[in-house]
Amino acid sequence: MITKNKKINAFQFAILGLMLGNALIIGFGGTIIISLAKQDAWLIPLIAPTFALIPIVLLIYIINYEPDKNIFAKIQSLFGKYIGSLINIILTGFIAFVLIFSLWSAVFFSVAQYLSKVPYLFLATCFILTAIYGVTKGIETIARTNEIFFFINIILIGIIVIFLYPYIKLEHIQPILPRGIMPIIGHSVISLSYIFPPILTLSIIPKNNIIDQKKYHWYLILGVLISIVFLFILFFYVISIVTINLAELFRYPGYHLLYKIDIAGIFTGLENFLSLHWLFSTFSALLMCSYFVCKYTHQTFKIKQRKYIIITNIIIGLLAVIVSDFLFPNSIAGIEFMQYIFPYYIFPIPLIIFIIMAILIFLKKRKNPETNIN
């Protein structure tokens, strides 16, 4: 990228994982999970960490391999020039789709709740150009931006938890497990397809660019687990306060939940302000997905001059706007795609790539113990 400072610390790396873990759930992933699990949706974040360890360990294992390289160089090293190039195209295409859907999700939410009279293309262009500006500044700027988002989110979520607590009614979460435990386990696995796609973009950051390398993996695990705790709060509060019957009627049940907040009888109508934490998480995905796709383009086509980097970034961003409007002309199309196609046919692609990479790294390490694996 343009900036020479490409270092981030382990805390910033963990915050990236935390914010990215909530990016797709906040928009439509949560709505889909509630429609699947019904009143047991709040149990999914309690079970998901068991399955979440698998992709987290895979990601860490791959990041540790050849710590001076990003994911594209590692794939080339493991698979060779031609197969590696093909796999890089597939992986970048997957992240490009996550970028497109994250953009559509953020813009559609903003249009539906805040700016109903603003054209989709105009608002999407504003979102993506802001993200592209951050990408042009480099990974340190992205990490610092996420830090700011994180601390604001902590305050907003704290207000939500405290002032909605009196409205909790435990009878609304009953009966518990009316269909048994197996459906919830299946839904927990499906939930990973909404949690981890944005997190995979962290593989673009070489380990050597992370300060406090010895601690980064624990920070990342903790960050992802905290993101899952936030999801537990979301589902538990929606089910126990709004009830499952009403939650299924709303496109954004978590947003309608905020209507109940009344601070000292003075501050009401805070739902627009408090719901900003959802947009911050989604915008984090826009930043990292844009960075991933732009980095691939620069590296593949050997773009090094400042003006060409900026032009390329803008073109990628505008293409994302056009494609998002074409693929998802309405909310129903987006939700149906993410519910019936994405978890079963698209998310397994990068997961399979990462599993094969981990196997090759293990075999290479076993064959040559001096291979640069930390």
Stockholm file with secondary structure:
# STOCKHOLM 1.0

chainA/1-374         MITKNKKINAFQFAILGLMLGNALIIGFGGTIIISLAKQDAWLIPLIAPTFALIPIVLLIYIINYEPDKNIFAKIQSLFGKYIGSLINIILTGFIAFVLIFSLWSAVFFSVAQYLSKVPYLFLATCFILTAIYGVTKGIETIARTNEIFFFINIILIGIIVIFLYPYIKLEHIQPILPRGIMPIIGHSVISLSYIFPPILTLSIIPKNNIIDQKKYHWYLILGVLISIVFLFILFFYVISIVTINLAELFRYPGYHLLYKIDIAGIFTGLENFLSLHWLFSTFSALLMCSYFVCKYTHQTFKIKQRKYIIITNIIIGLLAVIVSDFLFPNSIAGIEFMQYIFPYYIFPIPLIIFIIMAILIFLKKRKNPETNIN
#=GR chainA/1-374 SS CCCSCCCEEHHHHHHHHHHHHHHHIIIIIHHHHHHHHGGGGGGHHHHHHHHHHHHHHHHHHHHHBSTTSCHHHHHHHHHCHHHHHHHHHHHHHHHHHHHHHHHHHHHHHHHHHTCTTSCHHHHHHHHHHHHHHHHHHCHHHHHHHHHHHHHHHHHHHHHHHHHHGGGCCGGGGCSSSTTCSHHHHHHHHHHHHHHSTTGGGGGGSCGGGEESTTTHHHHHHHHHHHHHHHHHHHHHHIIIIICHHHHTTCSSHHHHHGGGCCBTTTBCCCHHHHTHHHHHHHHHHHHHHHHHHHHHHHHHTTCCSHHHHHHHHHHHHHHHHHHHHHHCSSHHHHHHHHHHTIIIIITHHHHHHHHHHHHHHHHHHHHCTTSSBC
#=GC SS_cons         CCCSCCCEEHHHHHHHHHHHHHHHIIIIIHHHHHHHHGGGGGGHHHHHHHHHHHHHHHHHHHHHBSTTSCHHHHHHHHHCHHHHHHHHHHHHHHHHHHHHHHHHHHHHHHHHHTCTTSCHHHHHHHHHHHHHHHHHHCHHHHHHHHHHHHHHHHHHHHHHHHHHGGGCCGGGGCSSSTTCSHHHHHHHHHHHHHHSTTGGGGGGSCGGGEESTTTHHHHHHHHHHHHHHHHHHHHHHIIIIICHHHHTTCSSHHHHHGGGCCBTTTBCCCHHHHTHHHHHHHHHHHHHHHHHHHHHHHHHTTCCSHHHHHHHHHHHHHHHHHHHHHHCSSHHHHHHHHHHTIIIIITHHHHHHHHHHHHHHHHHHHHCTTSSBC
//
